[in-house]
């Protein structure tokens, strides 16, 4: 293998590594974005559930207080 072939192989490997790194960063960004979206949906659902349960407890307490 000549010196030029070795240098070309090194350059090709660097280009491939850069491309691999770029793809990994894109994929990581997508994963983080999806995780944030899922977390937001979970928080929204939890908040809605807790508000509904709190309202139910308040209604039950009012009904109990009204019957006494």
C-alpha positions as CSV (number, residue, x, y, z in Angstrom):
1,X,0.0,0.0,0.0
2,X,1.4,3.3,-1.0
3,X,1.6,6.4,1.3
4,X,-1.2,8.1,-0.7
5,X,-3.4,5.0,-0.3
6,X,-2.9,5.0,3.4
7,X,-3.6,8.7,3.7
8,X,-6.7,8.3,1.5
9,X,-7.9,5.4,3.7
10,X,-7.4,7.5,6.8
11,X,-9.3,10.4,5.3
12,X,-12.1,8.1,4.3
13,X,-12.3,6.6,7.8
14,X,-12.5,10.2,9.2
15,X,-15.3,11.0,6.9
16,X,-17.2,7.9,7.8
17,X,-16.6,8.5,11.5
18,X,-17.9,12.1,11.2
19,X,-21.0,10.8,9.4
20,X,-21.6,8.2,12.1
21,X,-21.3,10.8,14.8
22,X,-23.7,13.2,13.0
23,X,-26.3,10.4,12.7
24,X,-25.9,9.5,16.3
25,X,-26.4,13.1,17.4
26,X,-29.6,13.3,15.3
27,X,-30.9,10.1,16.7
28,X,-30.1,11.2,20.3
29,X,-31.9,14.5,19.7
30,X,-35.0,12.6,18.4
31,X,-34.9,10.3,21.4
32,X,-34.7,13.3,23.8
33,X,-37.5,15.1,22.0
34,X,-39.7,12.1,22.2
35,X,-39.0,11.6,25.8
36,X,-39.8,15.2,26.6
37,X,-43.1,14.9,24.7
38,X,-44.0,11.7,26.6
39,X,-43.1,13.3,29.9
40,X,-45.3,16.2,29.1
41,X,-48.2,14.0,28.2
42,X,-47.8,12.0,31.4
43,X,-47.8,15.2,33.5
44,X,-50.9,16.5,31.7
45,X,-52.7,13.3,32.2
46,X,-51.7,13.2,35.9
47,X,-52.8,16.7,36.5
48,X,-56.1,16.1,34.9
49,X,-56.7,13.0,37.0
50,X,-55.7,14.7,40.2
51,X,-58.0,17.7,39.5
52,X,-60.9,15.3,38.7
53,X,-60.3,13.3,41.9
54,X,-60.0,16.5,44.0
55,X,-63.3,17.8,42.5
56,X,-64.9,14.5,43.4
57,X,-63.7,14.7,47.0
58,X,-65.0,18.3,47.3
59,X,-68.4,17.2,45.9
60,X,-68.5,14.3,48.3
61,X,-67.6,16.6,51.3
62,X,-70.2,19.1,50.3
63,X,-72.9,16.4,50.0
64,X,-71.9,15.0,53.4
65,X,-71.9,18.4,55.0
66,X,-75.3,19.2,53.4
67,X,-76.9,16.0,54.8
68,X,-75.8,16.7,58.4
